[in-house]
Amino acid sequence: MNAEDVDQEAIERLYERLTREAEEGGYHLNPDVPFTKNLVRGLIVNERRYGYPSCPCRLAMGSRERDRDIICPCDYRDPDLDQYGACYCALYVSGAILRGERELTPVPERRPPMAERRAQEPVLPASSLPWPVWRCRVCGYLCARTHPPEVCPICRATQDRFERFL
Ligand code: SF4
């Protein structure tokens, strides 16, 4: 099957799920439904191509490790929502945009170039805690345990979206 051949039913199913999960988590999908469903289609295409739903507006490398920060919802969604009222693709928008109190404007790319991303990987300080502390890079949830959870209990991000915090 060609990854680009996405039937409308699959788009509707994912659109419904993302809408429900966004509202349950205090987020909002862009109310421009045709625009949003086109992004949802892009997520499905990328999931088929790479095995994970990388950002439909960014070029993925095809390696989960290297694309981890742009698996939707990406690490940059929340700071972009705070600053611009929308994520880079405008799949997610703030309440102010949703209510028409703020205008949707282009969001500049926040993702650093790869060399910079690698240089930013944290050097862990020695910790006196009995367990390592893990941080979800998507929502900031923290937990102290031997390994990060399989799925973030707050935003449902997968285990590989966690980083060692302490
Ligand atoms: S910018 Fe981030 S949150 Fe928005 S569609 Fe792309 S990956 Fe998802």
Residues whose N, C-alpha, C, O or C-beta is under 5 A from the ligand:
A	BS01	SF4	C55 P56 I70 I71 C72 P73 C74 R77 C87 Y88 C89 A90 L91 Y92
